[in-house]
Amino acid sequence: MSATTATTATTATTSMASLTGTPGTPGTPALSRSGTAAFLDRLGGVAAGPPSVAALHRLHAAFLEHVPYETLDIQLGRRTGIDPLVSVDRIVRLRRGGYCFQLNGAFAVLLRSLGYRVTLHQGGVHRPPKGRPAIDGSHLTLTVDALPDDPGGRWLVDVGLGDGFYDPLPLRQGRFVQGGILQARFRFELAASEVRAGAWQLRHPDGSGFTGMDFDPAPASMADFERRHAYFSTSPDTHFRQLCTVVRRHAAGSDVLRALTLTRRARTTVRRTLERRPDWFAVLDEVFGLPLGDLSEAERDLLWRRVVSQHEAFLVRQSRRCSA
């Protein structure tokens, strides 16, 4: 471990002490009052209020608007953990994002700290073009139930899908449309999964990063995702390593950065290539809210070299397809 990494880890551990409060349920981390306030401030100062359907929608939207899906540390070969409190510190103090294990893990801590009943579930995401349904622990998703104004209902909650749903979905079979004339239109469908009896399948025909997700209704724990996280963080064969991806879902649609290509999907879709290093880092800061103050100059150089290389490889593939 480098001196810089050791210092960061020590600071993170110290910060956790101010975030941790009395667990809401045995074995479940929770935040202190000040830790909860700091998290809500990170989400734009969203008003939490007591648990309700409307408050859950507000919190879900605020998280997506302010905390991006991002895999920058995987690109850099940085080993990060998925302990929920470490993920909270990453999001609140370092002003970073993460991927499903980190984002949904941290969001579960916030919701539980606010009095919500949250359950973790093992899932699997189908990625285009040939992704197949699976429940293999490659995705962490959440459900919330027992809301005072919807005591018999259950809601699918997921802030770790990238360009997924903006508002929580009621966990019942059916089709749902989010967006409209002035925003990007996202269609979703919840149905019974064919992978496992009693499991659910989320279908997302308009998704660019994923087209569906199956999940098991049985409760899971963060330990169930450690093996997959270790693989995703280190293997050169995963899409997390092969393509740098940053996504921010917002009310109008989504912003997606893949290598050097920035795509803004709203009422219309606009793409541009960020060919200059200052422009690329400025977009991370100004569009995705990632100032990256925790990265050294050497790490920024390495990150820039990797995304340039990925973009050049994309151009080669595109040229071969055109000439075929």
C-alpha positions in Angstrom: 0.0 0.0 0.0 1.4 3.4 -0.9 1.7 6.2 1.6 -1.1 8.1 -0.2 -3.4 5.1 -0.1 -2.6 4.5 3.5 -3.4 8.1 4.4 -6.7 7.9 2.5 -7.7 4.7 4.2 -6.8 6.1 7.6 -8.8 9.3 6.9 -11.8 7.3 5.7 -11.7 5.1 8.8 -11.6 8.2 11.0 -14.5 9.8 9.1 -16.6 6.6 9.5 -16.6 7.1 13.3 -18.6 10.3 12.8 -21.0 8.7 10.4 -21.8 5.5 12.3 -24.7 5.6 14.7 -27.0 3.0 16.4 -27.9 0.2 13.9 -31.6 0.1 13.0 -31.6 -3.7 13.0 -29.0 -6.2 14.2 -26.0 -6.2 12.0 -27.2 -3.3 9.9 -25.1 -0.1 9.8 -26.8 3.2 10.3 -25.7 6.8 10.4 -25.6 9.2 13.3 -27.8 12.3 13.0 -24.9 14.4 11.8 -23.9 11.7 9.3 -27.4 11.5 7.9 -27.5 15.3 7.6 -24.2 15.2 5.7 -25.5 12.6 3.3 -28.7 14.6 2.6 -26.6 17.7 2.0 -24.6 15.7 -0.5 -27.9 14.9 -2.3 -28.5 18.6 -2.8 -30.1 19.2 0.6 -33.1 17.1 -0.2 -35.9 17.2 2.4 -36.1 13.7 3.9 -39.3 13.9 6.0 -40.8 10.8 7.6 -40.9 7.6 5.5 -43.6 7.8 2.8 -44.0 7.0 -0.9 -43.4 10.6 -1.9 -40.3 10.9 0.3 -38.9 7.7 -1.1 -39.3 9.1 -4.6 -37.6 12.4 -3.6 -34.6 10.6 -2.1 -34.2 8.2 -5.0 -34.3 11.1 -7.6 -31.9 13.2 -5.5 -29.4 10.4 -5.3 -29.4 9.8 -9.0 -29.1 13.5 -9.8 -26.1 14.0 -7.5 -24.2 10.7 -7.3 -23.1 9.3 -10.6 -22.5 5.7 -11.6 -18.8 5.5 -12.3 -16.0 2.9 -12.6 -12.9 5.2 -12.5 -11.2 3.4 -9.7 -11.5 0.1 -11.6 -9.8 1.8 -14.6 -7.0 2.9 -12.3 -6.5 -0.5 -10.7 -7.5 0.9 -7.3 -8.8 -1.7 -4.9 -11.9 -0.3 -3.2 -14.2 -2.0 -0.8 -18.0 -2.4 -0.7 -18.5 -2.1 3.0 -21.6 0.2 3.1 -20.1 2.7 5.5 -16.9 3.0 3.4 -19.2 3.6 0.4 -21.0 6.4 2.4 -17.7 8.0 3.1 -16.6 7.7 -0.5 -19.8 9.5 -1.6 -20.1 12.1 1.1 -16.6 13.1 1.9 -14.7 12.3 -1.3 -17.7 13.3 -3.5 -17.3 10.2 -5.6 -19.8 7.8 -7.1 -19.4 4.1 -7.7 -21.2 1.1 -9.1 -24.1 -1.0 -7.9 -22.5 -2.6 -4.8 -21.3 0.8 -3.5 -24.3 3.0 -4.6 -27.1 0.7 -3.5 -25.2 -0.3 -0.4 -24.8 3.3 0.7 -28.4 4.2 -0.2 -29.6 1.3 1.9 -27.7 2.7 4.9 -29.3 6.2 4.3 -32.8 4.8 4.0 -32.5 2.6 7.1 -31.1 5.6 9.0 -34.2 7.5 8.0 -36.5 4.7 9.2 -37.2 2.8 6.0 -37.4 -1.0 6.0 -34.9 -2.0 3.2 -34.0 -5.4 1.9 -30.9 -6.3 -0.2 -31.3 -8.7 -3.1 -28.9 -10.7 -5.4 -29.5 -10.0 -9.0 -27.9 -10.1 -12.5 -27.9 -7.6 -15.3 -28.4 -8.4 -19.0 -26.1 -6.3 -21.1 -26.5 -5.7 -24.8 -26.1 -7.2 -27.3 -26.1 -10.8 -26.0 -26.7 -10.5 -22.3 -28.6 -13.5 -20.9 -30.8 -13.5 -17.8 -29.1 -14.7 -14.6 -29.1 -14.3 -10.9 -25.5 -14.6 -10.0 -24.7 -11.9 -7.5 -23.3 -9.6 -10.2 -25.8 -6.9 -9.2 -27.2 -5.6 -5.9 -30.7 -4.2 -5.9 -33.1 -3.1 -3.1 -36.7 -3.3 -2.1 -38.6 -1.1 0.4 -41.8 -2.1 2.1 -44.1 -1.3 5.0 -44.3 2.4 4.2 -46.9 4.1 6.4 -49.0 5.3 3.5 -48.5 2.0 1.6 -48.3 -0.7 4.2 -49.0 -3.6 1.9 -46.9 -2.4 -1.0 -43.3 -3.2 -1.9 -41.1 -0.9 -4.1 -38.1 -1.7 -6.3 -35.4 0.8 -5.5 -32.1 0.9 -7.5 -29.6 3.8 -7.8 -26.9 1.5 -9.3 -28.2 0.7 -12.8 -26.8 3.7 -14.6 -29.5 4.6 -17.1 -32.2 2.9 -15.1 -35.5 4.1 -13.6 -35.6 7.6 -12.1 -38.5 6.9 -9.7 -38.9 3.7 -7.7 -41.2 1.1 -9.3 -44.0 -0.6 -7.5 -43.1 -4.3 -7.3 -45.9 -5.7 -9.3 -46.2 -7.2 -12.8 -46.8 -4.5 -15.4 -45.4 -1.9 -17.7 -44.2 1.5 -16.7 -43.2 4.6 -18.6 -41.0 7.4 -17.2 -40.4 10.7 -19.0 -42.5 12.4 -21.6 -42.7 14.9 -24.4 -40.0 17.2 -23.0 -37.8 14.4 -21.6 -36.3 11.2 -22.8 -38.8 8.3 -22.6 -37.8 5.3 -20.7 -39.9 2.1 -20.7 -39.8 -0.6 -18.1 -41.6 -3.9 -17.4 -41.7 -6.1 -14.3 -42.5 -9.7 -14.9 -41.8 -13.1 -13.4 -38.3 -14.3 -14.0 -37.6 -17.5 -15.9 -34.3 -17.9 -14.1 -35.7 -18.9 -10.7 -39.1 -19.6 -9.2 -40.5 -16.6 -7.4 -37.9 -14.3 -8.8 -38.5 -11.0 -10.7 -37.3 -9.7 -14.0 -37.0 -6.0 -14.9 -37.0 -5.3 -18.6 -35.6 -2.1 -20.0 -35.9 -2.1 -23.8 -34.6 1.6 -24.0 -31.5 1.0 -22.0 -28.1 1.6 -23.6 -26.0 0.1 -20.7 -28.4 -2.8 -19.8 -31.6 -4.3 -21.2 -32.8 -6.1 -18.1 -32.1 -7.3 -14.6 -33.3 -10.4 -12.7 -33.3 -10.6 -8.9 -34.1 -13.1 -6.2 -36.7 -12.1 -3.6 -34.7 -13.7 -0.8 -32.8 -11.3 1.4 -29.1 -10.9 0.8 -26.1 -9.5 2.7 -23.1 -7.5 1.5 -21.0 -10.6 2.0 -22.8 -12.2 -0.9 -21.3 -9.7 -3.3 -17.6 -9.7 -2.2 -16.5 -12.4 -4.6 -18.1 -10.7 -7.6 -16.7 -7.3 -6.6 -13.2 -8.7 -6.3 -13.5 -10.2 -9.8 -15.0 -7.0 -11.4 -12.3 -4.9 -9.7 -9.3 -6.9 -10.9 -10.1 -9.0 -14.0 -9.1 -7.5 -17.4 -11.9 -9.5 -19.0 -14.8 -7.5 -17.5 -16.6 -4.6 -19.2 -15.9 -2.5 -16.1 -12.2 -2.7 -16.9 -12.5 -2.6 -20.7 -14.6 0.5 -21.0 -14.5 3.6 -18.7 -18.2 4.5 -18.0 -19.8 7.4 -16.1 -23.6 7.9 -16.0 -25.8 10.4 -14.4 -29.6 9.9 -14.5 -31.7 13.0 -14.2 -35.2 14.2 -14.7 -34.7 15.1 -18.4 -33.0 11.8 -19.3 -29.3 10.8 -18.8 -25.7 11.8 -19.4 -23.4 9.0 -20.4 -19.6 9.2 -20.8 -18.0 6.1 -22.4 -14.3 6.6 -22.9 -14.2 10.0 -24.9 -17.8 9.9 -26.1 -20.3 12.0 -24.1 -24.0 11.3 -24.9 -26.8 13.4 -23.5 -30.2 11.8 -23.9 -33.1 14.2 -23.3 -35.9 15.2 -25.7 -33.2 14.6 -28.4 -29.9 12.7 -28.2 -26.7 14.7 -28.6 -23.2 13.1 -28.8 -19.8 14.7 -28.9 -16.2 13.5 -28.6 -14.0 15.0 -25.9 -10.6 15.1 -27.6 -8.8 17.4 -25.2 -7.8 16.3 -21.7 -8.9 19.5 -20.0 -12.4 19.2 -21.6 -12.7 15.6 -20.5 -11.9 16.3 -16.8 -14.1 19.5 -16.9 -17.1 17.3 -18.0 -16.5 14.9 -15.2 -16.6 17.9 -12.7 -19.3 20.0 -14.3 -21.7 17.4 -15.7 -21.2 14.5 -13.4 -20.1 16.3 -10.2 -16.8 14.5 -9.9 -14.0 17.0 -9.1 -11.7 13.9 -8.4 -9.8 15.7 -5.7 -8.7 12.3 -4.4 -6.7 11.5 -7.5 -3.0 12.3 -7.9 -1.7 13.9 -11.1 -0.1 10.6 -12.1 -3.5 8.9 -11.7 -5.2 11.5 -13.8 -2.5 11.0 -16.5 -3.1 7.2 -16.4 -6.9 7.6 -16.6 -6.6 9.9 -19.6 -4.3 7.5 -21.4 -6.7 4.6 -20.8 -9.8 6.4 -22.2 -7.8 7.6 -25.2 -6.7 4.0 -25.9 -10.3 2.8 -25.5 -11.6 5.4 -27.9 -8.9 4.6 -30.5 -9.9 0.9 -30.2 -13.5 1.9 -30.7 -12.6 3.7 -33.9 -10.7 0.7 -35.2 -13.7 -1.6 -34.6 -16.0 1.0 -36.3 -13.7 1.2 -39.3 -13.6 -2.6 -39.7 -17.4 -2.8 -39.5 -17.8 -0.1 -42.2 -15.3 -1.9 -44.5 -16.8 -5.3 -44.0 
